[in-house]
Amino acid sequence: MPSEPGSDPRATAALVAGRVLDAPPTLGSGRLVCIDGPAGSGKTTLATAIADLAPHAHVVHCDELLEGWGGLDGLAGAVERLLEPLAVGEVGRWRRWDWIADGWAEWHAVAPGGLLVLEGVGCWSPSVAHRVGVLVWVEAASDLRLERGLARDGEHMRPRWEQWRSDEEQLFARLRTREHADLVVTTG
């Protein structure tokens, strides 16, 4: 598994986009990149950089598919339900979790074909591995990740963040996500 420093997201994005676009389709006529890793590591930044290079790319932020702070275990099923129709050339759909209202909100459609970029903690799982063209693991120092999360969400969210960090650690240990990655990116 190659490792890449994450200091230049555009260079990493070019590498990932080139690799997945040069490979045969894995999602029906489309291609799929999963950008996984712990919260606060820089996954969204990389996904945005890929979309900037491949304007036809569709990015799905998988934190919007979670059923709140305790929804990590249900994410694999939500991702599978999104990908199944795409794999046979049909429109995929996902429902957004409204973090403010603490409930499910509107549905979103994803057209088949093109490049789909899934980013978020737990977006990859063994059940979708055969559909993934490139799996990128993004990591950063634990203290930095927590600092980023609290800067975004506020100090009052520290207990939620601490529980989340424990939940994601257990998920990654169980799935061995990092070991399956095609590319490891360290940000900092």
C-alpha positions in Angstrom: 0.0 0.0 0.0 1.7 3.2 -1.1 1.9 6.1 1.3 1.6 9.7 0.2 2.2 12.9 2.3 -0.9 14.9 2.3 0.6 18.4 2.2 -0.8 19.0 -1.3 -4.3 17.8 -1.7 -4.3 18.7 -5.4 -1.3 16.4 -6.1 -2.9 13.5 -4.1 -6.3 14.2 -5.9 -4.6 14.0 -9.3 -3.0 10.7 -8.3 -6.3 9.2 -7.1 -8.3 10.6 -10.0 -5.8 9.3 -12.6 -5.7 5.9 -11.0 -9.4 5.4 -10.8 -10.2 7.0 -14.2 -7.5 4.8 -16.0 -9.0 1.6 -14.5 -12.0 -0.3 -15.7 -15.4 0.7 -14.2 -16.3 -1.0 -11.0 -19.8 0.5 -10.4 -21.7 -0.5 -13.5 -20.4 1.9 -16.1 -19.2 4.2 -13.4 -16.2 4.4 -11.1 -16.0 4.7 -7.3 -13.5 6.2 -4.9 -13.9 5.8 -1.2 -12.0 8.2 1.1 -12.1 6.8 4.6 -10.2 7.4 7.8 -10.8 9.0 11.2 -12.8 12.2 11.7 -10.9 15.4 11.3 -8.1 13.9 9.1 -8.8 15.8 5.8 -11.1 13.5 3.9 -13.5 16.3 2.8 -10.6 18.4 1.5 -9.3 15.5 -0.6 -12.8 14.8 -2.0 -13.2 18.4 -2.9 -9.9 18.4 -4.7 -10.8 15.3 -6.7 -14.2 16.9 -7.7 -12.3 20.1 -8.8 -10.2 17.9 -11.1 -13.0 15.8 -12.4 -16.0 18.2 -12.6 -18.3 15.3 -13.6 -17.6 13.7 -10.2 -20.4 13.4 -7.7 -19.3 13.6 -4.0 -21.4 12.1 -1.3 -20.4 13.1 2.3 -21.3 9.9 4.2 -21.7 11.8 7.5 -25.1 12.8 5.9 -26.0 9.1 5.7 -25.5 8.5 9.4 -28.4 8.3 11.8 -26.8 10.8 14.1 -23.8 10.3 16.4 -24.7 6.7 17.1 -25.3 5.8 13.5 -21.9 4.5 12.4 -22.8 0.8 12.5 -25.7 1.4 10.1 -23.6 3.3 7.5 -22.4 0.2 5.6 -26.1 -0.7 4.9 -26.9 2.8 3.7 -23.9 2.8 1.4 -24.9 -0.6 0.0 -28.4 0.6 -0.7 -27.0 3.6 -2.6 -24.6 1.5 -4.7 -26.7 -1.5 -5.6 -28.9 0.4 -8.2 -25.8 2.2 -9.6 -24.1 -1.1 -10.2 -26.9 -2.1 -12.6 -27.2 1.3 -14.3 -30.1 2.7 -12.3 -30.3 5.8 -10.2 -29.0 5.4 -6.6 -30.7 7.3 -3.8 -29.7 8.3 -0.3 -31.5 10.1 2.5 -29.8 13.0 4.4 -29.6 13.1 8.1 -30.4 16.5 9.5 -28.0 17.0 12.4 -29.8 20.1 13.6 -33.3 18.6 13.6 -31.9 15.2 14.7 -33.9 13.3 12.1 -34.1 12.1 8.5 -34.6 14.8 5.9 -34.9 14.9 2.0 -33.8 12.2 -0.4 -31.0 12.7 -3.0 -30.4 11.0 -6.3 -27.1 9.9 -7.9 -27.1 9.2 -11.6 -25.3 6.1 -12.8 -22.0 6.4 -14.6 -19.3 8.9 -14.1 -17.2 9.1 -11.0 -18.7 8.8 -7.5 -16.6 9.9 -4.6 -17.8 8.7 -1.2 -16.0 10.4 1.7 -16.4 9.9 5.4 -15.7 7.7 8.4 -16.8 4.2 7.6 -17.7 4.8 3.9 -15.7 1.6 2.9 -16.7 -1.8 4.2 -16.0 -5.3 3.0 -19.5 -5.5 1.6 -18.8 -2.9 -1.0 -15.1 -3.6 -1.6 -15.7 -5.2 -5.0 -17.3 -2.0 -6.3 -14.4 0.3 -5.1 -11.9 1.4 -7.7 -9.6 3.1 -5.2 -9.8 3.2 -1.4 -7.9 6.1 0.1 -7.1 6.1 3.9 -6.5 9.6 5.2 -5.0 10.0 8.7 -3.6 12.8 10.9 -2.3 13.0 14.5 -5.1 12.3 17.0 -4.7 15.7 18.8 -4.9 17.6 15.6 -8.0 15.7 14.5 -9.7 16.5 17.8 -8.6 20.1 17.6 -10.2 20.4 14.1 -13.4 18.8 15.2 -13.8 21.0 18.3 -12.9 24.1 16.2 -15.8 23.2 13.9 -18.4 21.9 16.4 -17.5 23.8 19.6 -16.0 22.7 22.9 -19.4 21.7 24.2 -19.3 18.8 21.8 -16.2 17.2 23.3 -18.1 14.3 25.0 -19.7 13.5 21.6 -16.3 13.7 19.9 -14.7 11.4 22.5 -17.4 8.8 22.1 -17.2 9.1 18.3 -13.5 8.6 18.4 -14.0 5.4 20.3 -16.7 4.2 18.0 -14.6 4.8 14.8 -11.6 3.2 16.4 -13.6 0.0 17.0 -15.1 0.1 13.5 -11.7 0.4 11.9 -10.2 -2.3 14.0 -13.0 -4.7 13.1 -12.9 -3.9 9.4 -9.1 -3.4 9.2 -9.9 -0.5 6.7 -6.4 0.9 6.7 -4.9 -2.4 5.7 -7.2 -2.6 2.6 -6.4 0.9 1.4 -4.8 1.4 -2.0 -3.2 4.6 -0.8 -2.5 6.0 2.7 -2.4 9.8 3.0 -1.0 11.5 6.1 -2.1 15.1 6.7 -0.9 17.5 9.3 
